[in-house]
Amino acid sequence: MWSYHFWCDMEVIISMDLQNVFLFSIVLTRIHPFVGGVILNQEMSVRVVTTVRTTKVVYNERGHFQDMKNKRKFHTGVLYLYSLFWFFLVTQAICFLELLQTPRVSPPRLPYFTLRWEEILEGTQNLDNTNLLGEGNFGQVYRCNLPRLNQVGAAKIQKVENEEAKTEFEAEITTLHRANHPNVINLLGQCVTDEDRVIVYQFMPRGSLDHHLYADTRPAPGLQQQRNAVLSWERRMSIALGVAEALIYLHEELKTVHRDLKVANVLLDEDFVPKLTDFGLATRMAHDGNGIEKQSQIDPIKGTMGCIAPETEGSGLVSSKSDVYSYGVFLLTLFTGRKAFDRSRPVASRKINGWLMSVWTREEYLPIVLDVALGNTYSAEGIKRLFQAARMCMDPNVLARPTMRFVETMVRQAAAYDVATLPPVLRRDLV
């Protein structure tokens, strides 16, 4: 007779906002079943999330509940969550037994090609400025037609003598060669000559996300034929979820930390599907002897001001929780239309979390910081949940930050709230 049991990681988070809403959450990750003493390779996650609203919470001098009515309501919520937890656990165990004969298979790697320099020159019309898509620290990116592949690509061209650029080039090739996800940019090919290194991605006709958020960020000549579109609430939610799913894929499948998540590194296809790009700083996750992730040291310290996690900026420590911090910043920039770091703001408010400090704990003020491009059409409950998720992501304590899978659950809940056209609010600058 077969025996069935499992091991897993469990994350429990209980929090309360200023509106006396308790959020009970249990997340089981990396669940592996044992069948007949054999560890199977399948992994899964179980997420159980519920909320309990109380009218008033009163504590005595010892910090215990004094209001018995609310105490009973609190205990009822815990019991409800406990029941849901075991219900999901049993149903998922049954699903595992049904899947024993169909083991999980990772998506196959996408093919990429070695391209000739002549193909790059021909595809970019001899690096003509009309095909320029962008410019970075280590070179330029050009729109590049590739008849042999029957595709249009984006060719990032670097000079060979730059050793620092070589490290990032190799990191991108290594990561993208292993990647196959709808929200991660596809690698089409590479080209290395005596003078140049070229990495070619799939071409994203709507350019980077920052072009659609900031009025002072104009698309390069290679994208001039595309007009920037106003991003609706629903479109922003879809982008937020797509980026979250890309990070989950990186952390759980590729065991990789992106290290440079920001709106400029999210590209949009014709249908506004987000694609995470720029993996030059990508680092493999480090684990201890028990297979538990640990922080790793990087040198030199690199990242984008305002987006980089404090432990990375201060001590050069990175982990998947560094990406979680950056995702919290990403949510704020996406829904406020403000830059993660802006030198034009007062010193204490240059980072976006400093700029928002005055409304972090006052949910009724959140609508005044939303991007004016949204107008009055958004979800009031959804924005509360989004900012709650962003605050959890940006916790200074690394261990207190949730996993990306848990964050994605909160963002998905925010997306489920109804969107309405609400009364206009008075916009004011925060200083």
N, C-alpha and C positions, 0 to 999 in steps of 0.2 A: 504493500500500500504506500502511495506517495505521500510524503509530508510536505507541507507548504508553509513557509514563513519568509520573512524579508528583513533587510536592514535599510535604513534611510537616514537622511538629515532632516531635522524638524526645526521650524522657525515659528515662534509664537509671538505675536505683537498685540498688545492691548493698549489703546490710546483713547483719549477723550479730548474733543475740541471745545471751544468756548461756548458752543450751543448745547453743551451737555449731551453730546452724542458719543456713545462708546463704540469704538470699532474693535471687534474681536477678530483676529485673523490667525489661522494656522496654515502654514505652508509646508508640505512635505516635499523634499526634493531628492533627486538621485536615489529613488527607490529601486532596489534590486531584489528580485525574488530568489529564494532557494527552493528548488524542487528536487526531492530525493537526494539532498545533500550537495547539489550542484548549483553554483551561482550562475544565473543567466545574465546575459549582456543587456537585456532590455532595461531601459530607464524610463521613469515617468515622474510626474509631479501631481500632487493633489493640493488644491487650493480651496479652503473653506473660509469664507468671509461673511460676517453678518454685522449689523449695527443695532444698537438698542438706544432709544431716545428717552431720557429722563426729564421730568419737569424741573426738578431742583435737586441738587446734591448737597447735603449738609454733613459736615464732619464734626466730631467732638474733639476735645483737646488732645486725644491720643491719635488722631488721624483716622479713626474708624467711622463707618457710616452711623449717623445719628438718626436720619430720616428712615424709618423702618419700611415705609411704602416703597421708597426708591431702592432700599437695600434688597427687598424682595424682587423688584424689577431687575436689579443688577444680577442677582443670583439666577433669575429666570433666563436672562440672556446667556449667562455662562452655561447653564444646563442645555439650552437650545443649541449653542455652538458645539457642546460636547456630543450631543446626539447627532448633529449633522456630520461631525468629524468621523464618528464610527460608521455612519451610514455610507459616506463616501469611501471610507477605507475598505469596507466589505465589498461594495460594488466594484471598486477598482481591482481588488484581489480576484474577483470573478473574471474581470476583463483580462487580467494577466493569464489566467489559466486557459482562456480561450485563445490567447495569442501564442501559446507555447509552440505550436507547429508553424507559426509565421514570424520568425525573428525579425526584429527591426533592422532595416538596412539604410545606411546613410545615403543621401542623394549622390549620384556619381559626380566626379569632378568634371567640370566643363573643359573642353579642349582649348588650348591656346597655341598660337603659331609663332615661329621665328620669322620675322619680317626683314626684308632687305631695306637698306637705306634709300635706295632708289624709289621704293614704294612709298616711303614716308615723304620724300620730296615731291613726288608726283601727286600724292593724295592731299598735300597741303599747299600745292601750287608754289613750290619752292619757298615754303614758310612765309607765305604772303600774309600781311597784316589783316586782310579781310577775313582770314580764317582763325585769327587769334581768339582763344576762349578765356585765357587767364594767364596770370604771371605770378610766380612764387619766388621763394628764396633761392631755389636751385634751377630755375629755368622757366620755360614757357609751355603752355598747352595750346595745341592747334586742333581745329576740326580737320579730320583726315579721311578722305574717301578711300576705301580699300576694295577695289573691284574683285580681287582674288577671293576675298572673304564674303563678298556681296553684302558689305556692311559699311556704315559710317562710324568712325571711331574718334576718340579724343586722344591725341598723342602728346604725352608729357616728355619734353626733350631736356636732357641735362648734359653738361660737359663732363667728360671722363675724368679729368684731373681733379675734380672735387670729391675727395674721399668721404666727406660727411654725407654728401648726396648719394654716394655708392651704398652706404649702410642703409639708408632709407629706401633706395631702389630695391635692394635685396629683400628688405622686410616686406615691401608691397608685393613683389613677385611671389615670395614664399606664402604669404597669407592668402592672396587672391587665387593662387593656383589650387589651394585646398578648398576654397569657398564655393558654395552653390546655394544661393538663397535669393528669393525675389526682392529682398530689400538691401542686398549688398551688390555693389557695382561688379559687372562682369569684366574679366581680363580677356582681351582679344589677342594680344601678342606682345612681343618685345623685340628690340633691335639693339645690338651693341656693336659699335664700330671703334676705330682707333681714337676717335675724337668725341663721340656722343653715345649716350645711353638713352633709349626710348622705351617707354612703357605705354601701351595703347589700351584704353578702356572702351567700353561701349559709350556711344555718344548720347548725352541726355539733352533733348531739344529745349527744355525749359530752364536749363542752367541750374545754378545753385540756389538754395532756399533764401539766402540773404538778399538776393536780387528782388525778391518778392516782399521782403519785410522792411527794408530800409530805403528811403527815398534817395539817399546819397550814394547808394551802391548801384552803379549802372552796369548792365551787361556789356561784355567785350564785343568787338565787331563781329565775331563769328556767331553771335546770338542776336544780332540786331533785328533779324526778321521776326523774332518772337517778342510779343508784347507781354510785359509783366501783368499778371492777373491778380485781382484782389482775392486774398485767401479767406474763404468763409469759415465759420465755426466748424462745420462738418469736415471741410477739407483739412483744416489744421488738426482736428482730432485724428483723421486718417493718417496724416503725416506722423503725428506723435506715436501712434500705435505701430506704424511701420518701422520707425527707428528703434522703438523698444524691442520689437521682434528681431531686428537685426542684431542688437546687442545680446539678447538671449542666445541667439545662434552662435555668436562669437564666444560667449562665456561657456556655454554648455556643450557645444559641439566641437568648436575649434580650440577651446581652452586658451583663448587669446584676449588680451586687453587692448582696446583700440587706442586709448590715451590721448586722442585729440578730437573728441566729439564737439562739434559746434555747427551752427546753421550753415556756415560756408562750406562745410564738408558733407552736406546732404544735397544730393542732386535730384532733380525731378524729371521724370519722363513725360511723354505727351499727355498722359492721363493723371499727372501729379502723383504718381507712385514714387515714394522716396527711395533713394539708393544711397547707402552709406559708402563713402569713398575716403581716399587719402589715408592709407595704412602705413605710411612711412615710419610712424612711431610705434607700430603694433609690437606687442611683447607677449611672449608665451607666459601663461600663468604658472606660478610656482606653487608646489605642494609639499607638505611635510611627509614624514614616513607613514602616516596613517591616511594619506590621500586627501587631507584637508588643505584647502587653499591657504597660502600665507603671502604676506607682502614681500615683494622683491625690491632690491635697490637698483636704481638707474643712475648713470653718470655719462654725459652731463644731463642736467635737469632741463627738459623741454616741455612745451605746452603753450596754450593760448591764455593770455591774461584774462582773468575773470571766469574762465571755464575750467582751469586746472584745479584739482582737489588740493586742499591745504596741506595734507601730508606729503603730497608730491612736490608742491611748491616749496615747502619748508625743509623737507628731509629727503626728497628723492625716492619716496616709497610708493609703489604702485601695486594695484590689485584690481579685481573686477569691481570693487567698491569705489575705485577712482572713477571708473566709467559711470557708476551710479550717480556720483556727485555731479559729473558733467551733464548727465541727462537731466538732473534737476534744474541746472542752469538753462539747458536747452528748452525745457518746458516754459520757463519764465520768459525767455526771449521770444519764443514762438507765439505766446499769447498776449504779451505786452507790446511787442513790436519794438522793444528797447534793446540796445546792444548790451552784451555781457560785461563789457568794460568800456567806459566812455570818459575820456579825459576832460570833456567839456563840463561834466558834472562836478560838484564840490568833492573834495578829497574823500570824505567819509562815504560818499554815495557813488563813487566811480564804479565799483562792482555792483552788479544788479541786485544782489542780496542786501547790500547796504542801502541802495536806493529804495528798496521795498520795506526796509525795517519798520517804518511807521505804520504799515498796514498788515504786517505778518500776523499780528494777533487780533486784528479787527476785521472779521470776514465781511461785515457790511460795507467796508470801504473797498473791497476788491474790484467792483465794477469800474471804479475811477481810474484804475491802472491798466485796464484792458486796452489793447490796440484800438485806436479810434477807427481804423479801417473796418473793424467788425460792426461798427454802428451800434445799434441796440438789439441785434439779433444774436443771442447766445444762450447758454444754459446757466442760470444762476446757481443751481446746485452743482452742476458740472464744474464750474470754475472753482467752487469751494473745494471739491475733491481733488482737482488738479493742483491747487496751491498746497493742499495738505500733502499730496504726494511729493511735490517739489521740496517742501520743508524736510520731509523724511529723508529724501535723497541727499540733501545738503547738510545733514547733521555733521558737525565737526568731528564727532566720535565715529571712527570708521566702523567699529563693530555694531553701532546702533543703526547704521544704514541698512535698509532691506535689500534683498536680491532684486535683480532686474525682472525676474519672473513675477515677484510680488508687486513690483511697481507697475508692470504691464497690466496686472489685474485691476489695480486702482484706476489706471487711465481708461481701461475698458469700461469700468463702472461709470466713470465720468462721462464717457461717450454715450452711455445708455440713457442718460437723463434727457427729457424733452427740451427741445430748443424753442424759444419764444421770442417775440419782439417785445422787449421790456421798456418801461418808461425811461426817457433819457436821464443821464446822471451828469452832475457837474464835474467836468474834468479840471483837474488842477495839477500843477507841477509839484513833485515831491522833492524836498530838499532836506 
